């Protein structure tokens, strides 16, 4: 993507997702909320439908199970039934998927594709451009104060190092995740690309980051055009359109 594009995603379907959604809506930012359909406490059906009025709802398996650890039959049950239950609760199709814990393998990716999803999000960090495979959607940064060792582990484990190195360098130099977000935004605005922020609304609450998130989203709204502040499904569709031209 040559023009700066901004997306967010939120995992696990906590009721505090509604608070995150309020901030996103306030600043005209898109977002995708990935919900394990049979986990409690999670969003109620009423809350899910409210959230779906303004944002994409994606699947996160049935019970938030890490797919590579499961038998093939259980992998399929988690993916297929998780999608079906979520669609039944929403009364609408679900096209996005996020791997619980970011864990996936070739068999899991095949099952997710065969289940009818359009794409799947990973937890690969420091990406400022998309991957060609829609079932390996990377991210730029999780809103969480990781140690440098965790950043380095994520970087080394997932490859594509040359393209991810500029963001990693910023991460190792930044004093906190919110300062890092602002620096990464500058980088994307200067060079173009996709800025994908993800997190858990419960972490934002626990870490006391709601005001900082509000300020950051205000900055995004000032600097990124509204048509480029989108959800993950819209990112996937734009990439598909580019690939077909």
N, C-alpha and C positions, 0 to 999 in steps of 0.2 A: 504494500500500500504506500503510494508516494505521498499522499496527503496525511497529516497527523490525524489519527483515529483513536478514540478512547472508548474502552469498554470495562465493565466491572462484573465480577461474579462472586456469589456468596453461597457458602456450603452449609449443609446439614439441616436446613429448615427450622431454625430456632424461631420462636415467636418474636424475638428482637429484630428479625428480618424486616418486620413492618416499620421499625424505626429507621433502619437503613434505607428502606424504600422511600420514606418521607424525605430524607435528605437528598436522595437521588432525584426525586421528582422536583424538589425545590429548585435544583440547579439544572434541570433539563438533561440529566444524564441517564443513559440506559443501563440496564443491569439484568443479569440472569441469576435466578435463585434455584440451586440444586437441592432437591428434597428427597431423602430416603422415605419411601411411602408408608412404611410400617413401623417407624421409630417414634417412641414417645419419650420425653415431651417434644413434640414437633408441632408445626403449624396445624391448626384445625382445618377442616374442609372449608369452613366459612372464611378463615383468614387466608387460606390459599387462593380462594376465588377473588378476594379483595386484592391480593397481591398481583394476581394474573390480569387484573384490569389495566395495569400499567407496565407490567414487566413480564419477561419470559420466565416460565417455570420449566426447569429441567429435572431429569431423573438422576438419582444417586444410589441406585439399587433398592432392594426391598428393605434390608436390615442394616445398611451401611457396612456391608461385608467387603473385605479386600479380596478382589477377584482371583489373583494368582494363587491364593492359599486354598481355593476350593476345588472340588471335583468339577468335571465338565458339566455334569447334570446340575449341580448346585450353582455354578456360574450362570448357566442359562436361566435357571429359576429366578435368581436374584435380578438379572437384567430384564427378562421378559415380563415377569410378574410385577416387578417394580414399576415398569413403564405402564402396564395395564392398570394397576391400582391407582397410580397417579392420574392417569387419563380419566378413569371412572370418577375420581374425586373432583377433577376440574371440569369434566364435561367437554374436554377439548384435547386435541392431539398434543403430544410431547415429542419434540424433535431433538432436544439437547440432552447430553449425558456428561456427568463428571465421574471419573474413577475415584472411589473412596480411598482416601490416603494417597491419592495419586498413583496407586499401584495398578499396573496392567502388564499383560503379556500378549503374545501374538494370538493365542486362543481367545482371550478376553476381547480383544479388538474385533475379531471375526464375529463373535457372538453379538457384540454391540451393533455392529454394522447390519447383521442379519435381522436383528430385532426391529430395524426400521428407523434407527436414529440417523440424523443428518450429519452429526459431528460428535466428538467427545473431547472434553477438556482434561488436560493433565495438570501437574503442578510443576512442570519445568519452568524455572524462573529465568529472569534477565533477557527474555526474548523481546526484541523490538520489531520483529517482523514475523509473519505467520509461517508455518510449515505447509508443505504441499499436501500432506496427508491430513484430511479433515478429522481423523480420529486420533490425532496427536496434537491437538490445539495447545500451544504453550501459553504461558503467562509472563508478565514482566516482574511483578512483585506481590508477595503476600503482605498484608498489613499486620505485621507481627515483628517484635524486636528480636530477630534471630541473631545468634552469635556469628562471628566471621567464619568459624569452622563449618556451620550449617550452610552458609552461603557457598563456601568452597565445595562442599560435598555435593550440593545440588548442581553446581556448575560442572564439576568433573564427571558426574555420573551420567549426564544426559546429552553430552556431545554438542555439536553445532557451536563449537567454542568461539570461533572467530567472530561470529555475529553477536554473540552474547557477552563478549569481553568488555565492551564499553560500559554496559550497565553493571557488570560485576565490579569494575573498578570504582564506580560511584558508590556502590553498596558498601565496599570495604572502607571507604573514606567518610561516609555520612555518619553523623552522631546518633541518629534515630530514624525509624522508618518514615515518619512524616516529612522530615527534611529531605530524605532520599526521594520521596515521591515528587517533591517540587523540582529537584535536580533532574530526575528522569523526564519530567514533563518538558523541561528546557531542552533536553537532548532530543526528544521526539519532535518538538516544534522546530528545531534547527535542521534536522535531517529527514524528517518524515518517518512514517512507520506506525505501528500499532502498539498502543500503551494499554496493557491489560492488567488491571489491579484486581486482586481477589482477597478474600478473607472470610472470617466468621463474625457475625454480628455479636456473638457472645464475647469474643475477644475484645471488640471495640468497647463494650460495656465494662469488662473487667479491667482493661487498661486505661479507662477514662479518656478515650480518644474521640468522642463524638464531636466536640468542639473543633478539634484539629481536622477531623474528616470534613466537617462543614466548611471550614476555611479552604481546604484543598479543593473540594468540589467547586467552590466559588471561583477559585483560580482557573480550574479547568473550563468552567462555563465562560469565563472572560476570554480565553485564549483558543479554545477549540470550537469550531462552528457547530451549531446544534445538530446538523445532519450527520456529523461525524462522532456524535456521542451516542453510541448504539449498544444493543445487547449482543450476546455471543452468537445467536442465530443469525442476526443481520451481518455480523462479521463473516460467518461461514458462507452465507449467500453471496456476499460481495466477492469473496475469494473464488467461489464456483463460477460466478459470472466472468471474472477476469481470466480464469483457466480456460473457459470455452471460447474466448475471443482470439 
